[in-house]
Amino acid sequence: MVRKDRAPLLRGMTWDHPRGHGPLVACSAAWRERTGVRIEWERRSLQDFESFPVHELAARYDLIVIDHPHVGQVTGEGCLAPLDGGLAPGDPAYQAVGASLSSYRWGGRLWALPIDAAAQVLAWRPDRLCGPPADWSAVLELAAGGAVRCPLRPPHNLMALFTLSGLAGHPPGTHAGELFEPAAGCEAYARLRELAARIGPRCSEQDPIAVLEQMAAPDSRAACAPLIYGYVSYSRPDARGARVAFADLAPLARGGSCAGSALGGTGIAVSAQCTERAAAIAFARWVAGAEAQCGPYLAGGGQPAHGAAWDDARANAVSLDFFRNTRATLEGAWVRPRHAGYMTFQGAAAERLTQALAAHEPGGAVIAALNRLYLEVTP
């Protein structure tokens, strides 16, 4: 046991939203009380979180919150410490919802532990609508009346295309070496293009936080976001503005299956350059486990990854049943590619999709272009 008066100071980097930093600050305070280890957290924007090179962060921070598509590249760069040493399948960290844990496995090792679970789901205002839209036609009808928003700022437009393809029964990457099966990709793009045309160009500048902030404004016309990453922060009683409810994507899927939504969420990683590696790994394992996830992480405004927190009756009762109403989508979510080069593709493809939606390009040319971009970075 480390003496508290000699306990190390760790530096961490997370993303700038109450869901991203609040629970880690709360957990760090509890951890300091227990061990004496101090952890100071800094933040970066959601846009930086999605694109900033992890190896640069690993040179400056001991603990880093990352997204799973980075793992192939960062492990090749040798900038993270593996976290699976001494862990067994029965450990609390192995009880995350859906593919949240497996998404951080690469090359036979585990490079981060899931602390936050999310996928694209459906958001709606319960004070404006009697329930979530019953099908895609209902979404388009609401959009025609000005009641729909959708985050289409890169890379979220690409995430929406991924999800629409998955909901149609063709998750990307399952067709003979191509990312999109051409016919299924064209169908998904046609849906997205029609939605984008009805909601207008402003959404091309909005990420999920911007859309949810707009939806929560008391006088907002926005009552529905059909493809958006879930944010429990906007469902809680202390939410700023009107509360937003979230639902599974089954009504928008072919055959009523929720499978195929693009997985999001975050994991906590440890820098390979950390001089206090044992202390950093100990915190990472604790914050991903049931005790922290159901305790200070949840109480601190987090959206846990641990299944026990998703089952928690009180957590559901105070969040308009956020966890219960979106879990099926989480359990069937699709894991994005993670090989080195994928992040380059994601940035280029999302920008290409932005151009296509603005120009109302036909689907065949767009899907072919995205498949070519993917082929360029695929080993």
C-alpha positions in Angstrom: 0.0 0.0 0.0 1.3 3.4 -1.0 1.7 5.9 1.9 -0.7 8.8 1.2 2.0 11.3 2.0 4.1 9.8 -0.8 1.3 9.0 -3.3 1.9 10.1 -6.9 0.3 12.8 -8.9 -1.2 11.6 -12.2 -2.3 13.8 -15.1 -5.3 12.8 -17.2 -7.0 14.0 -20.4 -10.7 13.6 -21.1 -13.3 15.4 -23.2 -15.1 18.7 -22.5 -18.6 17.9 -21.5 -20.1 17.2 -18.0 -20.5 13.6 -19.0 -16.9 13.4 -19.9 -15.2 15.1 -17.0 -17.7 15.2 -14.1 -17.6 11.5 -13.3 -13.8 11.3 -13.6 -13.4 14.2 -11.2 -15.8 12.6 -8.8 -14.1 9.2 -9.0 -10.7 10.8 -8.6 -11.8 12.5 -5.4 -13.0 9.2 -4.0 -9.8 7.4 -5.1 -7.6 10.1 -3.4 -9.5 9.5 -0.2 -8.8 5.8 -0.5 -5.2 5.8 -1.8 -3.8 9.3 -1.6 -3.2 9.3 -5.3 -4.0 12.6 -6.9 -5.3 12.9 -10.5 -5.7 16.2 -12.3 -7.9 16.2 -15.3 -7.7 18.4 -18.3 -10.3 18.6 -21.2 -10.3 18.8 -24.9 -13.3 19.5 -27.2 -15.5 16.7 -28.6 -14.0 17.4 -32.1 -10.5 17.0 -30.7 -11.5 13.8 -28.9 -12.6 12.3 -32.1 -9.5 13.2 -34.1 -6.5 14.4 -32.1 -3.5 12.0 -32.3 -3.4 9.8 -29.2 0.4 9.4 -29.3 0.8 13.2 -28.7 -1.5 13.0 -25.7 0.4 9.9 -24.4 3.6 12.0 -24.3 2.0 14.5 -22.0 -0.6 12.6 -19.9 -0.7 9.4 -17.7 -4.4 8.6 -18.2 -6.1 9.2 -21.5 -9.8 8.8 -22.4 -10.0 7.4 -26.0 -12.4 6.1 -28.6 -12.0 2.6 -29.9 -11.2 3.3 -33.6 -7.8 4.6 -32.5 -6.5 1.3 -31.0 -4.9 -0.2 -34.1 -2.9 2.9 -34.8 -1.9 3.7 -31.3 -0.8 0.2 -30.5 1.4 0.2 -33.6 2.9 3.4 -32.3 3.6 1.8 -28.9 2.2 4.7 -26.9 -0.2 2.8 -24.6 0.3 0.3 -21.9 -1.7 -3.0 -22.1 -4.2 -3.4 -19.3 -5.1 -7.1 -19.4 -2.2 -8.4 -17.3 -3.7 -10.3 -14.3 -7.3 -9.8 -15.4 -9.6 -12.8 -15.7 -13.0 -13.0 -17.5 -14.8 -12.8 -14.1 -13.3 -9.4 -13.3 -15.7 -6.4 -13.1 -14.1 -4.7 -16.0 -15.3 -7.6 -18.2 -19.0 -6.8 -17.6 -19.5 -3.8 -19.9 -22.6 -3.6 -22.2 -22.4 -4.8 -25.7 -19.1 -4.7 -27.5 -17.7 -1.9 -25.3 -14.9 -4.1 -23.9 -14.0 -6.1 -27.0 -13.8 -2.9 -29.0 -10.5 -2.0 -27.1 -8.9 -5.4 -27.9 -6.3 -5.4 -30.6 -3.5 -7.8 -31.4 -4.5 -10.1 -28.6 -4.2 -7.4 -25.9 -6.5 -5.0 -24.1 -5.5 -1.3 -24.6 -8.3 0.5 -22.7 -11.1 -0.3 -20.3 -14.6 0.9 -21.1 -15.9 3.6 -18.8 -18.7 5.1 -20.9 -21.1 3.3 -23.3 -23.0 4.9 -26.2 -24.4 4.2 -29.6 -26.5 6.1 -32.0 -30.1 6.0 -30.7 -33.2 8.2 -31.1 -33.8 11.4 -29.1 -37.2 13.0 -28.6 -39.0 15.6 -26.4 -41.7 13.9 -24.3 -43.3 17.3 -23.7 -43.8 17.8 -27.4 -44.4 14.3 -28.8 -46.6 11.4 -27.5 -43.8 9.0 -28.2 -40.8 8.4 -30.5 -41.6 8.2 -34.2 -43.1 4.9 -35.2 -41.0 4.5 -38.4 -38.8 6.4 -40.9 -41.8 7.9 -42.7 -42.9 9.4 -39.4 -39.4 10.9 -39.0 -39.6 12.5 -42.4 -43.1 13.8 -41.7 -41.8 15.5 -38.5 -38.8 16.8 -40.5 -41.1 18.4 -43.1 -42.7 20.3 -40.2 -39.4 21.6 -38.9 -39.3 19.4 -35.8 -36.2 17.2 -36.6 -32.5 17.8 -36.1 -29.6 15.5 -36.8 -25.9 16.1 -36.1 -24.2 15.9 -39.5 -21.0 17.7 -38.7 -18.1 15.4 -39.6 -17.7 12.6 -38.5 -21.3 12.3 -37.3 -22.7 12.3 -40.8 -20.6 9.2 -41.5 -21.8 7.6 -38.3 -25.4 8.2 -39.4 -24.6 6.5 -42.7 -23.0 3.6 -40.9 -26.0 3.2 -38.7 -28.6 3.4 -41.5 -26.6 0.7 -43.4 -26.5 -1.5 -40.3 -30.2 -1.0 -39.5 -31.0 -2.2 -43.1 -29.2 -5.5 -42.3 -25.9 -4.7 -44.0 -23.4 -3.5 -41.4 -20.4 -1.9 -43.1 -17.4 -4.1 -43.7 -19.3 -7.4 -44.3 -19.2 -7.4 -48.1 -16.3 -8.9 -50.0 -13.6 -6.5 -49.0 -15.7 -3.3 -49.5 -16.8 -1.1 -46.6 -20.3 -0.6 -48.0 -22.2 -3.2 -50.0 -23.2 -1.0 -53.0 -26.9 -1.5 -53.1 -27.3 -1.3 -49.3 -25.0 1.7 -49.1 -27.0 3.5 -51.8 -30.2 2.9 -49.9 -28.7 4.2 -46.6 -27.3 7.2 -48.4 -30.7 8.0 -50.1 -32.3 8.0 -46.6 -29.7 10.3 -45.2 -29.8 12.6 -48.2 -33.6 13.0 -48.0 -33.4 13.7 -44.2 -30.6 16.2 -44.7 -32.6 18.0 -47.4 -35.6 18.3 -45.1 -33.7 19.6 -42.0 -31.6 22.1 -43.8 -27.9 23.0 -43.9 -27.4 24.1 -40.3 -27.1 20.5 -39.1 -24.0 20.0 -41.1 -22.3 22.3 -38.6 -23.7 20.6 -35.5 -22.4 17.7 -33.4 -24.6 15.7 -30.9 -24.0 18.2 -28.1 -25.0 21.1 -30.2 -28.2 19.3 -31.4 -29.2 18.3 -27.9 -28.5 21.8 -26.5 -30.9 23.1 -29.2 -33.5 20.4 -28.5 -33.4 21.2 -24.7 -34.0 24.9 -25.2 -37.5 25.6 -23.9 -38.7 27.4 -27.0 -37.0 25.1 -29.5 -39.0 23.7 -32.4 -36.7 20.6 -32.4 -38.6 17.6 -31.0 -36.7 14.7 -32.5 -33.2 13.6 -33.5 -33.5 10.2 -35.1 -29.8 9.4 -35.3 -27.7 10.7 -32.4 -25.4 9.4 -29.8 -27.3 9.0 -26.5 -26.5 11.5 -23.7 -28.0 10.7 -20.4 -27.1 14.2 -19.2 -30.1 15.6 -21.0 -32.5 13.1 -19.5 -31.8 13.8 -15.8 -33.8 16.1 -13.6 -31.0 18.6 -13.3 -30.7 18.9 -17.1 -30.5 22.5 -18.3 -33.8 23.3 -20.1 -36.4 20.7 -21.2 -35.6 17.1 -20.6 -34.9 14.9 -23.6 -35.8 11.2 -23.7 -34.0 8.5 -25.7 -35.2 5.3 -27.4 -34.0 2.3 -29.2 -33.7 2.4 -33.0 -36.0 -0.6 -33.7 -38.8 1.6 -35.3 -36.3 2.8 -37.9 -34.8 -0.7 -38.7 -35.7 -3.3 -41.2 -37.5 -6.1 -39.4 -37.5 -4.2 -36.1 -34.0 -5.2 -35.1 -31.8 -2.7 -33.3 -28.6 -4.3 -34.6 -26.2 -2.1 -36.5 -26.0 1.2 -34.8 -22.5 2.7 -34.8 -20.8 2.1 -31.4 -19.4 5.1 -29.5 -18.5 5.5 -25.9 -15.1 5.9 -24.4 -12.3 3.8 -22.7 -9.6 4.8 -20.2 -6.1 4.1 -21.3 -2.6 4.4 -19.7 0.3 6.0 -21.4 3.3 3.7 -22.0 5.4 6.6 -20.8 3.7 6.9 -17.5 6.3 6.8 -14.7 3.7 5.7 -12.2 2.2 3.0 -14.3 1.0 0.7 -11.5 -0.9 3.6 -9.9 -2.5 4.6 -13.2 -3.5 1.0 -14.0 -5.0 0.6 -10.5 -7.2 3.6 -11.0 -8.2 2.6 -14.5 -9.3 -0.8 -13.3 -11.2 0.6 -10.4 -13.0 3.3 -12.4 -14.2 0.7 -14.9 -15.5 -1.7 -12.3 -18.9 -2.0 -10.7 -18.1 -0.2 -7.5 -17.1 3.1 -9.2 -19.4 2.8 -12.2 -22.5 2.3 -10.0 -21.2 4.8 -7.4 -19.3 8.0 -7.9 -19.1 7.6 -11.7 -22.9 7.5 -12.0 -23.5 10.1 -9.3 -21.0 12.4 -11.0 -23.1 12.6 -14.1 -21.5 9.8 -16.0 -23.0 7.4 -18.6 -21.4 4.2 -17.4 -20.3 1.2 -19.5 -20.8 -1.4 -16.8 -23.9 -3.5 -17.2 -24.8 -3.3 -13.5 -25.2 0.5 -13.8 -27.4 0.1 -16.8 -29.6 -2.3 -14.7 -29.8 0.1 -11.8 -33.4 0.9 -11.0 -32.7 4.4 -9.6 -30.4 5.3 -12.5 -33.3 4.5 -14.8 -35.9 6.2 -12.7 -34.2 9.5 -12.7 -33.3 9.5 -16.4 -36.6 8.8 -18.1 -35.5 5.2 -18.4 -32.5 6.2 -20.5 -30.6 3.0 -19.9 -33.5 0.6 -20.2 -34.9 2.2 -23.3 -31.6 2.2 -25.3 -29.9 -1.0 -24.1 -31.0 -3.2 -27.0 -29.4 -0.8 -29.4 -26.2 -0.8 -27.3 -26.1 -4.6 -27.2 -26.4 -4.9 -31.0 -24.1 -2.0 -31.9 -21.5 -2.3 -34.7 -17.8 -1.8 -33.9 -16.1 0.5 -36.4 -12.8 -0.7 -38.1 -9.8 -0.1 -35.9 -6.8 -0.8 -38.0 -4.0 1.7 -38.6 -5.2 4.1 -41.2 -8.9 4.0 -40.4 -8.9 7.4 -38.7 -7.5 8.9 -41.8 -10.3 7.3 -43.8 -12.9 8.5 -41.3 -11.9 12.1 -41.6 -11.6 12.1 -45.4 -14.9 10.1 -45.8 -16.9 12.4 -43.6 -15.7 15.5 -45.5 -16.5 13.7 -48.8 -20.0 12.9 -47.5 -20.5 16.5 -46.4 -19.9 17.7 -50.0 -22.2 15.0 -51.4 -25.1 15.9 -49.1 -24.7 19.6 -49.9 -24.8 18.9 -53.6 -27.5 16.2 -53.5 -25.2 13.8 -55.3 -26.5 10.4 -56.5 -25.7 7.5 -54.2 -23.8 5.3 -56.6 -21.0 7.8 -57.1 -20.8 8.6 -53.4 -20.7 5.0 -52.1 -18.1 4.1 -54.7 -16.0 7.1 -53.6 -16.2 6.1 -49.9 -15.3 2.5 -50.8 -12.2 3.7 -52.7 -11.2 5.9 -49.8 -11.5 2.9 -47.5 -9.5 0.6 -49.8 -6.6 3.1 -49.8 -6.1 2.7 -46.0 -7.0 -1.0 -45.6 -4.1 -3.4 -45.1 
